[in-house]
Amino acid sequence: MQAIDRELKHLIVEALVLEDVEPDSIDPEAPLFVEGLGLDSIDALELAMAIERKYQVTFDADDERNREIFATVRSLATFVAAERA
């Protein structure tokens, strides 16, 4: 799981062009939206597309779990690992 966490942190910084954020400074348990990194809904769409390209997983826009899935780096990593298994 730590490998996916690390990859996702780098992907977040690269895909969202977060120039003042170092991937290693992102806490895998910290919220990605509002608090934490302060991402917004546009960032979520861009991040979803980047994750889909890199890991060949898909997100359903109507999935009520999306808020949970995108809550933290760790929850994203858990989703990606489960989808790839």
C-alpha positions in Angstrom: 0.0 0.0 0.0 2.9 2.4 0.7 4.1 2.1 -2.9 0.7 3.2 -4.2 0.5 5.9 -1.6 3.9 7.3 -2.8 2.9 7.0 -6.5 -0.4 8.8 -5.8 1.3 11.6 -4.0 3.5 12.2 -7.0 0.6 11.9 -9.3 -1.4 14.5 -7.3 1.4 17.0 -7.4 2.1 16.4 -11.1 -1.5 16.2 -12.4 -2.7 19.2 -10.5 0.6 21.2 -10.9 0.9 21.9 -7.2 4.2 23.9 -7.4 4.6 24.6 -3.7 3.8 21.0 -2.5 6.4 18.3 -2.2 4.9 14.8 -2.6 6.6 13.6 0.6 4.9 16.4 2.6 1.4 15.0 1.9 0.1 13.1 4.8 -1.6 9.9 3.4 -4.3 10.3 6.1 -4.9 14.0 5.7 -8.0 15.3 3.9 -7.5 16.1 0.3 -10.4 18.5 0.0 -11.3 21.7 1.9 -8.8 21.1 4.7 -5.5 19.4 4.0 -4.5 20.1 0.4 -7.6 22.2 -0.2 -8.5 20.6 -3.5 -11.8 21.4 -5.2 -14.2 19.6 -7.5 -12.3 20.5 -10.7 -9.2 19.1 -9.0 -11.2 15.9 -8.3 -12.1 15.5 -12.0 -8.5 16.1 -13.1 -7.2 13.7 -10.5 -9.8 11.0 -11.4 -8.7 11.2 -15.0 -5.0 11.0 -14.1 -5.6 8.0 -11.9 -7.8 6.3 -14.6 -4.9 6.7 -17.1 -2.2 5.5 -14.8 -3.9 2.6 -13.2 -6.6 1.6 -15.7 -9.3 1.9 -13.1 -12.6 3.7 -13.6 -14.7 5.9 -11.4 -18.4 6.2 -11.7 -19.5 9.8 -11.4 -22.8 8.7 -9.7 -21.1 6.4 -7.2 -22.1 7.6 -3.7 -18.7 6.3 -2.4 -16.7 9.0 -4.3 -16.5 11.3 -1.3 -15.1 8.4 0.7 -12.8 7.2 -2.1 -11.3 10.7 -2.6 -11.1 11.6 1.1 -7.4 10.9 1.5 -4.4 9.5 -0.3 -4.8 6.3 1.7 -8.5 5.9 0.7 -7.5 6.4 -3.0 -4.7 3.9 -2.6 -7.1 1.4 -1.1 -9.6 1.9 -3.9 -6.9 1.5 -6.6 -5.5 -1.6 -5.0 -9.0 -3.2 -4.7 -9.9 -2.3 -8.3 -6.6 -3.8 -9.7 -6.9 -7.0 -7.7 
